[in-house]
């Protein structure tokens, strides 16, 4: 076999200077694989083993050694006494190498850069050596940055010992010893910081051991470590794996975070691969990198992508109510996005829960930034400034929020309330009015009172107590809906007169819904059912405006509340003059004869058509309903009277019902019965004939056979 000249480096390992001996593992027995990323000291550890084990054979492979011939040549050079140069068969050469190693007292073969060997026949030769070592004939230690494919079966069968990153990690004591070798004057603080910052990553410990600026981050950026990371950690990896590794260094999270927030569908498989390679710690549930590596990798992400990643991560944390984590992103994002967004979306909830510490944390992040553009965020900050006693900042925040609106709003109102309470003692009458006005506006818009300290709460209670003393009775709005719709207010029942009748109709319509919110679209369809004008919303608001203006004289201007396109009537300020009519109708619907009997006087005459001066579909529908209730109630009361022998009263109620329903055979039949009981056949005949004539004139028909028989049976003798 032709012999090839080899470099001495192929069977010696370069010892790093300075060198710190490690007490990691005893001399390996059988087959072992040191598998770590670059810079964790694989070669240094092999050097230590070579020194400790006299007679060990050392091979350091390179890209040029990826062939069976080269493997044979390397073995021949490392084991000159094996007679490998005299054989022409590669497999025989491997057999001779194994034989020589097995006969040595401490037979040990150290093979560095094993991942360089990928050629099929060359890797088969190394597999044979690994198998012989695994069977206990001698010992072999491979070193590689990734598990070579030809060793996978040994790893899976656990017939080869796997030595990973955790085993080669420098301990704090080893880190301190190396730092002293590099720089004897290094401080104890530097040693401690170096151990935490590097996480025992050998190349970083050696590079940063010397104390320079005193700032490890600055020293790191000025070192060769950025180039080292790019060349030896990232370059061998596929582009998608590189990206996930950098993102994991920049934004740390769990698997759900990466999948849902950053849309990294393949994150789990990449994470597993990086753990197997030793880049991520295999002992941690979530990805874990030394701080120095996280810093260097995350800096490689372009600024545009960093901003996008932070925005996606912030949205995720906010959606999951993980506010502290969202705010913490400010430290890596360089803007106020997270803090402002939390206050914008959840400021009201944080205020309601008095979580002022978190609001203040957001405030400190936002600082004096003029870029805050969300009034919700400014409003939350303003209340925090009140909480912390920074009243000038409170005023500024409320002013900025208020300036984004062209009319009265919650921020101008809250500013008025706080200022009124804080300055009350200077001008009690003036500021009491401001406080009451602000509190009334907040109630009308269903906005809760803000946080107040005991002093301001006492002042507010004093102001409201005085206001209650001034008002002897609660002002009410009175409504009568049957016949002509009427509204009046105050103790003197002063009639309310608005510009349009529809303002009154609006109160009636909303009263039918009680205190339930009514959508804007429903109101528009109710009042402009046939021809929706282009300015319908403006017309609706004008109706409400004129009504409020009329009611303001009685303190009832906020009886209609508006929020998020919904309108609500405060029925607590409504007095229904026609409430007894409503009760009769409800009793008629439920069949409660006791309530109907108790309202006998009310039913002796028709109470009038519902909104009688209105011709609008929803009012017509309600009118038919109330008329039907009147008919049914009269009929029910007539039956009660007939049972008691009060036929004159029964006849009265039947006539009232008959006037509203002149085509009812049932009512005619009961009228005939009453006339019969009273002995008035002539009246019965006139009633029947009038009914028959109406049917003939309007429908061209005659009374039914049942009614005719009923008539003749009742009055046959008299007629």
DOSEMAR-28131 format. One record per residue (C-alpha): x, y, z; residue in three letters. Coordinates in steps of 0.05 Angstrom, whole numbers, plus 5000, padded with zeros to 4 digits. Example, Ala and Ser with C-alpha at 12.3 -4.5 7.8 and 13.67 -1.06 7.14 Angstrom:
524649105156Ala;527349795143Ser;
//
This chain:
500050005000Unk;502650694983Unk;504551095045Unk;502351815051Unk;506252345086Unk;502152625144Unk;502653255185Unk;504653155258Unk;498253515276Unk;494252905254Unk;496552515315Unk;497353085366Unk;492253575394Unk;493854295402Unk;493754485475Unk;490455165486Unk;494455685523Unk;493255805579Unk;490855105598Unk;486654905659Unk;486154175677Unk;479153925686Unk;476653395733Unk;470953185688Unk;470852435677Unk;475351845693Unk;479051515636Unk;473551285588Unk;472350535581Unk;469450255517Unk;466750745465Unk;465251475480Unk;463052075439Unk;464352795460Unk;458953185422Unk;458653945433Unk;458454575391Unk;464854945376Unk;468455275433Unk;466654805490Unk;473654505495Unk;473053825462Unk;480153855435Unk;482954105501Unk;479653525537Unk;482553035487Unk;489353345499Unk;488453245574Unk;486552515562Unk;492652425517Unk;497252695571Unk;494052265625Unk;493951625585Unk;501051465563Unk;501151065498Unk;494351315473Unk;493651405398Unk;491352085374Unk;488152275308Unk;485552965287Unk;481652895222Unk;480453435171Unk;476153515109Unk;481853215067Unk;481552565107Unk;474552365084Unk;476451705050Unk;478150995069Unk;485351085045Unk;486351695089Unk;483351345150Unk;488150765139Unk;493951255132Unk;491951625196Unk;491650965235Unk;498450765208Unk;501551425231Unk;498151405300Unk;499950665310Unk;506750565277Unk;507849885311Unk;501449585282Unk;504549425214Unk;498749765178Unk;503350035124Unk;504849325101Unk;497549155084Unk;493549305021Unk;486649205053Unk;483349765091Unk;479349275133Unk;485548885150Unk;488849545170Unk;483149685219Unk;483648975246Unk;491149065259Unk;489749745293Unk;484549425339Unk;489248845354Unk;494849315375Unk;490349745418Unk;487249145453Unk;494248895473Unk;496349555504Unk;495449635579Unk;491350275569Unk;489150185497Unk;485950855479Unk;484651175412Unk;482751915411Unk;479452145346Unk;477952885339Unk;473353205287Unk;469652555274Unk;463952925238Unk;468753075181Unk;468252345160Unk;462152225118Unk;464551785060Unk;461251105063Unk;467450645065Unk;471351115111Unk;465551145160Unk;464950385157Unk;472150315180Unk;470850775239Unk;464450395256Unk;468549755260Unk;473250095310Unk;467350355350Unk;464249665352Unk;470649335376Unk;471349865430Unk;464049785451Unk;465449035458Unk;470949205509Unk;477149035469Unk;480049735479Unk;477550455489Unk;476050985437Unk;473751705445Unk;470852085386Unk;469752835386Unk;464853195340Unk;460253805337Unk;454353365316Unk;453152615323Unk;456052295260Unk;450751895223Unk;455151275226Unk;455051305302Unk;447451405309Unk;445950665319Unk;451150625376Unk;447951235409Unk;440950955402Unk;443150275429Unk;446850645485Unk;453050235469Unk;457150875466Unk;457751375522Unk;455252065502Unk;459052655533Unk;455353315521Unk;455754055535Unk;453853985608Unk;459853545623Unk;464754035590Unk;461754665620Unk;467055045661Unk;465155065734Unk;465655735770Unk;472155485802Unk;475155295734Unk;472855955705Unk;476356335761Unk;482655925752Unk;482956065678Unk;481556805689Unk;487456835737Unk;492056495687Unk;490057005634Unk;490157615680Unk;493157515750Unk;490258185772Unk;483058005754Unk;478158195808Unk;473657715846Unk;467658085819Unk;470057975748Unk;470957235761Unk;463957165788Unk;460757575732Unk;464857195680Unk;462256515705Unk;454956755702Unk;455657115636Unk;459256565598Unk;455655975630Unk;462155585626Unk;462955655550Unk;470455545545Unk;472055985486Unk;468256575517Unk;471656475585Unk;478456495552Unk;476757095507Unk;473657515563Unk;478057295622Unk;482457915617Unk;479258515651Unk;478859095602Unk;473259595606Unk;469959275666Unk;463559185625Unk;462858475600Unk;457758665545Unk;462459195517Unk;468458725522Unk;464458185487Unk;462458645429Unk;469658865421Unk;472458145421Unk;472857625366Unk;466857265394Unk;461757565345Unk;465857295286Unk;466956635322Unk;459456545333Unk;458056695260Unk;463556245232Unk;463455645279Unk;456355625308Unk;451655895255Unk;455155755188Unk;454654985192Unk;447055035206Unk;441455085155Unk;438455785146Unk;431855625180Unk;435455325240Unk;439955935244Unk;433756385246Unk;430355995301Unk;436755985342Unk;437456735337Unk;430156855353Unk;430656395414Unk;436656805437Unk;432857455427Unk;425957285454Unk;425556725505Unk;419056345514Unk;415655675515Unk;413455245457Unk;406455555455Unk;409556245452Unk;413956085392Unk;408355735356Unk;402656225369Unk;406356885375Unk;411856815323Unk;408556285278Unk;414555815282Unk;411055165265Unk;417554775261Unk;420255055326Unk;419454405366Unk;423453975318Unk;428954505311Unk;429254585387Unk;430153835395Unk;435853835344Unk;439354415378Unk;438754055445Unk;441753435416Unk;447453845387Unk;448654155456Unk;447254875435Unk;441054885479Unk;441854605549Unk;438953895551Unk;437453965625Unk;432454525617Unk;425154455597Unk;425555085555Unk;431355315510Unk;437155565551Unk;443455895525Unk;449256215561Unk;448056965568Unk;454057125524Unk;451456685468Unk;444456985474Unk;447357675470Unk;451557525409Unk;446257135371Unk;440657635383Unk;445058215358Unk;445357865290Unk;437857985279Unk;436658605235Unk;433159185270Unk;426959155226Unk;425958425243Unk;427158555317Unk;421559075318Unk;416758605283Unk;418458035330Unk;417458475391Unk;410758705365Unk;408457995354Unk;410957775422Unk;407658375457Unk;400958225425Unk;401457505448Unk;403157685520Unk;397658205523Unk;392457715495Unk;394357225550Unk;394257775604Unk;401757675618Unk;402958415626Unk;409558395663Unk;412757985608Unk;409858445555Unk;412659065590Unk;419358725600Unk;420058695524Unk;421559435526Unk;428559255549Unk;429858915483Unk;425359315437Unk;427860015449Unk;420860335444Unk;414660435487Unk;410159985446Unk;408859455498Unk;407559925556Unk;402860375517Unk;398959795487Unk;397659495556Unk;395060155583Unk;390860255520Unk;387459575523Unk;387359415597Unk;388260085632Unk;381060095658Unk;381759395686Unk;388359555720Unk;385360185750Unk;379159805774Unk;383759305809Unk;388259875836Unk;394359555803Unk;398160215806Unk;404959895810Unk;404259585741Unk;401360235713Unk;407160615744Unk;412160115714Unk;409060255646Unk;409360995661Unk;416760975677Unk;418060605612Unk;413961105572Unk;417161675611Unk;416362355580Unk;415662075510Unk;411562525466Unk;409961945420Unk;404461665464Unk;398261765422Unk;392961335456Unk;388161725502Unk;386661085542Unk;394061025559Unk;394561755578Unk;388161705620Unk;390961115659Unk;397561475670Unk;393962095694Unk;390361705748Unk;396961385768Unk;399962075775Unk;394162265822Unk;395561625861Unk;402961815868Unk;401562545884Unk;404562815819Unk;398863295804Unk;402463705751Unk;403863075711Unk;396562865721Unk;394263525691Unk;398963455632Unk;396662745617Unk;389262925621Unk;390463535577Unk;393963115523Unk;388362595524Unk;382963135523Unk;386263495464Unk;384662885420Unk;377163025425Unk;373263625402Unk;367863585456Unk;366763395528Unk;369662705541Unk;371662245598Unk;378662555604Unk;376263275609Unk;370963035659Unk;375962655702Unk;380563255701Unk;374763695725Unk;373063195780Unk;380163125806Unk;381663865803Unk;375064025837Unk;376463555895Unk;383763765902Unk;382064515901Unk;375264485936Unk;377664816000Unk;379865445962Unk;373065585930Unk;367865085957Unk;361865345918Unk;365465375850Unk;368864705856Unk;362864345887Unk;358964505824Unk;364664235780Unk;364963595821Unk;357463475817Unk;357363625742Unk;363163145729Unk;360162595772Unk;353462675736Unk;356862615668Unk;360561985689Unk;354061665714Unk;350361835650Unk;355861495609Unk;356360905657Unk;363561055674Unk;365560865745Unk;368361365793Unk;375961365792Unk;380661185850Unk;380261705906Unk;384261765970Unk;380561826036Unk;381262576037Unk;378062675968Unk;372762145984Unk;370762526046Unk;370263176006Unk;366062825953Unk;361362546006Unk;360763246037Unk;358963555970Unk;353763025952Unk;350663056022Unk;349663806015Unk;346663715946Unk;341663215974Unk;339663696029Unk;338064225976Unk;333463755937Unk;327263595979Unk;324463105928Unk;326762725868Unk;324663055802Unk;320962575757Unk;318662545685Unk;311262375680Unk;308362025619Unk;301361875595Unk;300961465531Unk;293461325520Unk;289461825480Unk;294362395467Unk;301662265486Unk;303662745541Unk;310162875580Unk;310763305642Unk;315963395695Unk;317063655765Unk;312463725824Unk;307764175785Unk;307363695726Unk;309864225678Unk;308464005607Unk;314663845565Unk;314264145496Unk;319563945446Unk;320964185375Unk;318463535346Unk;313163035369Unk;318162475357Unk;322162675418Unk;316062475460Unk;315161845419Unk;322461665432Unk;321161645507Unk;314961215496Unk;318760735451Unk;324560665499Unk;319860575558Unk;316959965524Unk;323959655529Unk;324759835603Unk;331959965622Unk;334859515569Unk;339859825520Unk;337159955450Unk;341759955389Unk;342260565345Unk;340160185283Unk;333859935318Unk;331860645336Unk;333160895265Unk;328860335235Unk;323260475285Unk;322661215269Unk;324661225195Unk;321660575173Unk;319360795104Unk;324661275079Unk;331361295116Unk;334361995108Unk;341762075094Unk;342562445160Unk;338361985203Unk;343661935258Unk;344162695262Unk;336562745265Unk;336362235322Unk;341562615361Unk;337663265349Unk;331462935379Unk;335362735440Unk;338763415444Unk;332163805444Unk;329163325495Unk;335163395541Unk;334864155535Unk;327564155557Unk;328863665614Unk;335164025639Unk;330764515678Unk;328663925721Unk;335563595726Unk;333263045680Unk;337863175621Unk;341462515630Unk;335262085631Unk;337561795564Unk;344561505568Unk;348861345508Unk;354760855503Unk;357860495444Unk;351960625396Unk;346860395449Unk;341660815484Unk;338660675553Unk;332761005588Unk;333761115663Unk;326860855684Unk;328361045756Unk;326461765738Unk;320061565700Unk;313161595731Unk;307761255689Unk;301161625698Unk;297961055661Unk;301060505702Unk;294260225722Unk;292660115649Unk;299159725640Unk;297459305701Unk;290559125672Unk;293758925606Unk;298858495641Unk;293258165682Unk;289258045619Unk;295257705588Unk;296457265649Unk;289057135664Unk;289257455733Unk;281857605745Unk;283057905815Unk;287158485787Unk;282058585731Unk;276358615782Unk;280159115824Unk;280359595764Unk;272959565748Unk;272160325749Unk;277960405700Unk;274459935650Unk;267760295653Unk;270060735596Unk;275260655541Unk;282060905563Unk;283861165494Unk;288260915436Unk;295560815452Unk;299361425424Unk;292761625391Unk;295862205353Unk;301461785323Unk;301361385259Unk;307760975260Unk;308360215251Unk;311160035319Unk;305960475353Unk;300360165312Unk;302559465333Unk;302659665406Unk;295860005398Unk;292759365372Unk;295758995431Unk;293059475484Unk;286159495450Unk;285858735450Unk;287658745524Unk;281959235537Unk;277058795499Unk;279158165536Unk;279058515604Unk;271958785591Unk;269658105569Unk;272657785631Unk;269458305676Unk;262758215641Unk;262957475656Unk;264357625730Unk;258458105732Unk;253757605698Unk;255757075748Unk;253957565804Unk;247357745770Unk;249658455754Unk;247158455683Unk;246859215674Unk;254359255691Unk;255758655648Unk;252058995590Unk;256359625599Unk;262959245594Unk;260558845534Unk;258459485498Unk;265359785512Unk;268759165482Unk;263759135424Unk;265459855403Unk;272659635391Unk;270858965360Unk;264059035325Unk;264858395284Unk;265557905342Unk;260057375343Unk;262157205414Unk;260857915439Unk;254157945402Unk;252157285433Unk;253757525503Unk;250158185490Unk;243957795469Unk;244557385533Unk;244758015576Unk;238758315540Unk;235057665550Unk;236657655624Unk;234358385630Unk;227858235592Unk;229358705534Unk;227658335470Unk;226958965428Unk;234059175446Unk;236458485429Unk;232958495361Unk;235859185344Unk;242858955365Unk;242358325323Unk;239458685262Unk;244859235266Unk;250158695268Unk;247058325209Unk;246558965168Unk;253859125181Unk;255958445158Unk;251758495095Unk;254059205077Unk;261459095089Unk;262458365073Unk;256158145035Unk;254757595085Unk;249957445142Unk;250957215214Unk;252956495222Unk;248055935236Unk;250455875307Unk;248956605323Unk;242156575288Unk;240155965328Unk;242756305390Unk;238456925376Unk;232056535361Unk;232956075420Unk;233556655468Unk;227657055442Unk;222956575407Unk;217256675458Unk;217957435463Unk;218557525388Unk;
//
